[in-house]
Amino acid sequence: MTAAESQHVGRHIFGADAAGYASARPHYPESLYAALAGALVPGADVFEIGPGTGQASRRLLAADVGSLTLVEPDPVLADALVGLAANVRVVNAPLEDAGFGASAFDLGVAATSFHWVDPARGLPMVHDLLRPGGVWAMWWNVLHDPEDDLFSRAVLPLLKDAELPPSLRGPEQRHYSLWTDDRLAELRAAGFAHAEHQMHEMTVRMTAAEMRALYATFSMVRRMEPQMRARVLAGIEAVGEQGFGGVIARRFRVPLFIARKAR
C-alpha cells in the first residue's frame, strides 16, 4: 500500500469504534498546553486538524478561544463533534479539501494526527491559513515506541505482520515524530520563520486490560482481519499480565513542534 493509500485509510478507520478510542487514549500533559500559552489565548481563532474524539479540542476550548474550527475527515467522528460548543465549526474533510481562505487563524494545531497528512502539501497550506505572526503546533503521544519502551518492545513480535501506519517507519518502527531534524526541516521548507522542538514526558500506569484497549485503537491493529486482531490483542494483554505483573508504568514521550509565521 502506498503512503497516499495509507493516509486515505487513516481518514476513515477510527470512527468505527469512537467510544473505545475516547476511553483508551491517554490525555496530553499539562506542560504541553503551558508551552502554547503565548498563542492559546482568549479570543484567538484556532483550527485543529484531525481532532478525532475531541480530547485536545476540549482543552483548547477551556482557554476561552474566540472560535475553534475542527477539520475531521472521518464522518462518524465529525458528526460526534457537532455541538461541542457554540463557537465550534466542524468541517468533515481532509485538510487538503477543507477550502479555507488564507490568513484566517491565529493558531493551528494537530494532536497525534499530522502523520496522516502529506507534509509537502499540508504544511504550506497550514502556513497560508495563519495570520502574520500566527503559530502552528503539532504534537504526538508516542504510544508505540520499541526504541525506548520495554512494553512496546515486548509486544513487537505480535505486530510483525501488521501493516504499519505512516506514523511508524525506520528501524524497529521508530515513530514519525521522533525524526526531529526531518520535521523541523519540513516546517522551514513550508515557509515558517521560526520552528522549535520540545520533548515533554508523562508516566501513566495502565492495567493489562487497559493496554489491550489502547492497542485496539491503533490503525495497524484495527486493519487486521477479526480473528488475527483478537489473537494479537489477547497476546498483548497476556504480555501485560505475565511479563509486567498486570500493571504497566509506561513513560510516554510527547514531542511538540512549534512554528511561527513571519509578521
C-alpha positions as CSV (number, residue, x, y, z in Angstrom):
1,M,0.0,0.0,0.0
2,T,1.4,3.4,-0.9
3,A,1.7,6.3,1.5
4,A,-1.2,8.1,-0.1
5,E,-3.4,5.0,0.2
6,S,-2.4,4.5,3.8
7,Q,-3.3,8.1,4.6
8,H,-6.7,7.6,2.9
9,V,-7.4,4.6,5.1
10,G,-6.5,6.5,8.2
11,R,-9.1,9.1,7.5
12,H,-12.0,6.7,7.9
13,I,-10.8,3.9,10.3
14,F,-11.1,5.4,13.7
15,G,-14.8,6.2,13.7
16,A,-15.7,2.5,13.7
17,D,-15.0,2.5,17.5
18,A,-15.2,6.1,18.6
19,A,-16.1,5.2,22.2
20,G,-13.2,2.8,22.6
21,Y,-10.8,5.4,21.1
22,A,-12.1,8.1,23.5
23,S,-11.8,5.9,26.6
24,A,-8.5,4.2,25.9
25,R,-6.2,7.1,24.7
26,P,-4.3,8.9,27.5
27,H,-4.5,12.7,27.8
28,Y,-1.7,15.0,27.0
29,P,0.5,16.5,29.8
30,E,-0.5,19.9,31.0
31,S,3.1,21.2,30.4
32,L,2.3,20.9,26.7
33,Y,-0.6,23.3,26.8
34,A,1.6,25.6,29.0
35,A,4.1,25.8,26.2
36,L,1.3,27.2,23.9
37,A,0.4,29.9,26.4
38,G,1.6,32.7,24.1
39,A,-0.8,31.7,21.3
40,L,-3.6,29.8,23.1
41,V,-5.2,33.0,24.5
42,P,-8.8,34.2,25.0
43,G,-10.3,35.3,21.7
44,A,-7.9,33.5,19.4
45,D,-9.2,32.0,16.2
46,V,-8.0,28.4,16.2
47,F,-8.1,25.4,13.9
48,E,-7.4,21.8,14.7
49,I,-6.5,19.1,12.1
50,G,-7.8,15.6,12.9
51,P,-9.4,16.2,16.3
52,G,-10.7,12.6,16.5
53,T,-13.0,12.4,19.6
54,G,-12.1,15.9,20.7
55,Q,-9.7,15.3,23.6
56,A,-7.4,18.2,22.7
57,S,-10.4,20.2,21.4
58,R,-12.0,20.4,24.8
59,R,-8.7,21.6,26.3
60,L,-8.4,24.3,23.7
61,L,-11.9,25.5,24.4
62,A,-11.1,25.7,28.1
63,A,-8.7,28.5,27.1
64,D,-11.7,30.6,26.1
65,V,-10.7,30.9,22.4
66,G,-12.8,33.0,20.2
67,S,-13.5,30.3,17.6
68,L,-12.4,26.7,17.0
69,T,-12.6,25.1,13.6
70,L,-12.2,21.3,13.6
71,V,-11.1,19.7,10.4
72,E,-12.0,16.0,10.7
73,P,-12.1,13.7,7.7
74,D,-13.9,10.7,9.4
75,P,-17.6,11.3,9.0
76,V,-18.6,9.4,12.2
77,L,-16.1,11.4,14.3
78,A,-17.0,14.7,12.6
79,D,-20.7,14.1,13.4
80,A,-20.0,13.4,17.0
81,L,-18.1,16.7,17.3
82,V,-21.0,18.8,16.1
83,G,-22.5,20.8,19.0
84,L,-19.3,20.6,21.1
85,A,-19.7,24.3,21.8
86,A,-21.4,27.3,20.2
87,N,-18.1,28.7,18.8
88,V,-17.1,25.4,17.2
89,R,-17.3,24.8,13.5
90,V,-16.8,21.2,12.2
91,V,-15.6,20.6,8.7
92,N,-15.9,17.0,7.5
93,A,-13.0,16.9,5.1
94,P,-9.3,16.3,5.0
95,L,-7.1,19.4,5.3
96,E,-6.3,19.3,1.5
97,D,-10.1,19.7,0.7
98,A,-11.2,22.0,3.5
99,G,-11.3,25.1,1.3
100,F,-10.4,27.8,3.8
101,G,-9.4,31.3,2.9
102,A,-5.9,32.5,3.6
103,S,-4.8,34.3,6.8
104,A,-7.9,33.3,8.8
105,F,-6.4,31.9,12.1
106,D,-4.1,32.9,14.9
107,L,-3.2,29.3,15.9
108,G,-3.4,25.9,14.3
109,V,-2.8,22.5,16.0
110,A,-2.6,18.8,15.3
111,A,-2.6,16.4,18.2
112,T,-1.3,12.9,17.2
113,S,-2.7,13.3,13.7
114,F,-0.5,15.1,11.3
115,H,1.3,11.9,10.2
116,W,-1.9,11.3,8.2
117,V,-1.2,14.4,6.1
118,D,1.4,14.7,3.4
119,P,3.7,17.4,4.8
120,A,4.8,18.6,1.4
121,R,1.2,19.7,0.7
122,G,-0.2,20.1,4.2
123,L,2.4,22.4,5.9
124,P,2.3,25.1,3.2
125,M,-1.5,25.0,3.5
126,V,-1.2,25.4,7.2
127,H,1.2,28.3,6.7
128,D,-1.3,30.0,4.4
129,L,-4.1,29.6,6.9
130,L,-2.3,31.5,9.6
131,R,-2.3,35.3,10.0
132,P,1.1,37.0,10.1
133,G,2.6,36.1,13.5
134,G,0.3,33.1,13.8
135,V,1.5,29.9,15.5
136,W,1.4,26.3,14.3
137,A,1.8,23.4,16.9
138,M,1.8,19.7,16.2
139,W,2.4,17.0,18.8
140,W,2.1,13.3,19.5
141,N,1.7,10.9,22.3
142,V,4.3,8.3,21.2
143,L,2.3,5.3,22.4
144,H,4.1,2.5,20.5
145,D,7.8,3.1,20.9
146,P,10.0,-0.1,20.8
147,E,13.1,2.2,20.7
148,D,12.6,3.5,24.3
149,D,9.8,1.5,25.9
150,L,10.0,-2.0,27.3
151,F,6.4,-2.9,26.8
152,S,6.4,-1.8,23.2
153,R,9.5,-3.9,22.6
154,A,7.9,-6.9,24.4
155,V,4.8,-6.9,22.1
156,L,6.8,-6.2,18.9
157,P,6.8,-9.9,17.8
158,L,2.9,-9.9,18.0
159,L,2.8,-7.0,15.5
160,K,5.4,-8.3,13.0
161,D,2.7,-8.9,10.3
162,A,0.8,-5.7,10.8
163,E,0.5,-3.2,8.0
164,L,2.3,-0.2,9.5
165,P,0.7,3.3,9.5
166,P,2.6,6.4,8.3
167,S,3.5,7.2,12.0
168,L,5.8,4.2,12.2
169,R,8.8,3.9,9.9
170,G,12.5,3.4,10.1
171,P,14.4,0.9,12.3
172,E,12.2,-1.1,14.7
173,Q,9.1,1.1,14.0
174,R,10.7,4.4,15.1
175,H,7.9,6.9,15.4
176,Y,7.5,9.7,12.8
177,S,7.6,12.4,15.4
178,L,11.0,11.3,16.7
179,W,12.7,12.1,13.4
180,T,13.2,15.6,14.8
181,D,15.5,17.1,12.1
182,D,13.2,15.9,9.3
183,R,10.1,17.5,10.9
184,L,11.9,20.8,11.6
185,A,13.3,20.9,8.0
186,E,9.7,20.4,6.7
187,L,8.5,23.3,8.7
188,R,11.2,25.6,7.4
189,A,10.6,24.4,3.9
190,A,7.0,25.4,4.3
191,G,8.0,29.0,5.0
192,F,7.8,29.2,8.8
193,A,10.2,31.8,10.1
194,H,10.9,30.0,13.4
195,A,10.5,26.4,14.3
196,E,11.4,24.6,17.5
197,H,11.1,21.2,19.1
198,Q,10.3,20.3,22.7
199,M,10.1,16.9,24.4
200,H,7.5,16.5,27.1
201,E,7.0,13.3,29.0
202,M,4.5,11.6,31.3
203,T,4.3,8.4,33.1
204,V,0.9,6.5,33.0
205,R,0.1,3.4,35.0
206,M,-2.2,1.0,32.9
207,T,-3.5,-2.4,33.6
208,A,-3.0,-5.2,31.1
209,A,-6.7,-4.8,30.1
210,E,-6.3,-1.1,29.6
211,M,-3.2,-1.7,27.5
212,R,-5.2,-4.1,25.3
213,A,-7.8,-1.4,24.9
214,L,-5.2,1.1,23.9
215,Y,-3.6,-1.1,21.3
216,A,-7.1,-1.8,19.9
217,T,-7.3,1.8,18.9
218,F,-4.2,1.7,16.7
219,S,-4.8,1.7,13.0
220,M,-2.4,-1.2,12.4
221,V,-4.5,-3.3,14.7
222,R,-7.9,-2.0,13.5
223,R,-7.0,-3.0,10.0
224,M,-6.3,-6.7,10.8
225,E,-8.9,-9.3,10.0
226,P,-11.1,-10.0,13.1
227,Q,-9.5,-13.4,14.1
228,M,-6.0,-12.0,13.8
229,R,-6.9,-8.9,15.7
230,A,-8.4,-10.9,18.5
231,R,-5.3,-13.1,18.7
232,V,-3.0,-10.1,18.8
233,L,-5.0,-8.2,21.4
234,A,-5.2,-11.3,23.6
235,G,-1.4,-11.7,23.3
236,I,-0.9,-8.0,24.2
237,E,-3.0,-8.5,27.4
238,A,-1.1,-11.7,28.2
239,V,2.2,-9.9,27.9
240,G,0.9,-7.3,30.4
241,E,-0.3,-9.9,32.8
242,Q,2.6,-12.4,32.6
243,G,5.6,-10.1,31.8
244,F,4.7,-7.0,33.8
245,G,2.6,-8.3,36.7
246,G,-0.7,-6.9,35.4
247,V,0.1,-3.2,35.8
248,I,2.5,-1.4,33.5
249,A,4.0,2.0,34.3
250,R,4.8,3.5,30.9
251,R,6.8,6.7,30.2
252,F,5.3,8.2,27.1
253,R,7.3,10.7,25.1
254,V,5.3,13.7,23.8
255,P,7.3,15.5,21.1
256,L,6.0,19.1,20.4
257,F,6.9,21.1,17.3
258,I,6.0,24.9,17.4
259,A,6.5,27.1,14.4
260,R,5.6,30.8,13.8
261,K,4.6,32.6,10.6
262,A,6.6,35.8,9.9
263,R,4.8,39.0,10.7
